[in-house]
């Protein structure tokens, strides 16, 4: 087989695979020869449509993400202030680093971080 005919054969094979792969989902969504969706598929589609949140604009989504980041940052800063108030000093180069942080967490009543 020459190189040109091998290339033609591989292109033909790839096109057949792609055409079959693109048609497979269409057949999977139909119940039979009638082409109407099966009742279970219709119920699943209705459930998915009902669970979808209302469409939001890009600006609204950006504002929501910004508000979530702001809330997370406020929570983090509040926890850090509470730890500092109970003896944790993050700027100190302490050889007992994990111990003093854990002690401050216990005093502040903040859940412990990652355990080892």
BELQUI-V602809 format. One record per pair of residues at least 6 apart in sequence whose C-alpha atoms are under 8 Angstrom apart, sorted by the first residue. I is the first residue (numbers start at 1). J is the second residue. Records with the same first field share a line. If there is no record, write none. Layout:
# BELQUI-V602809
I: J / J
This chain:
# BELQUI-V602809
29: 37 / 41
30: 36 / 37 / 38
31: 37 / 38
79: 110
82: 108
83: 101 / 104 / 105 / 108
84: 90 / 104
86: 104 / 105 / 107 / 108
87: 100 / 104
88: 100 / 101 / 104
102: 112 / 113
105: 111 / 112
106: 112
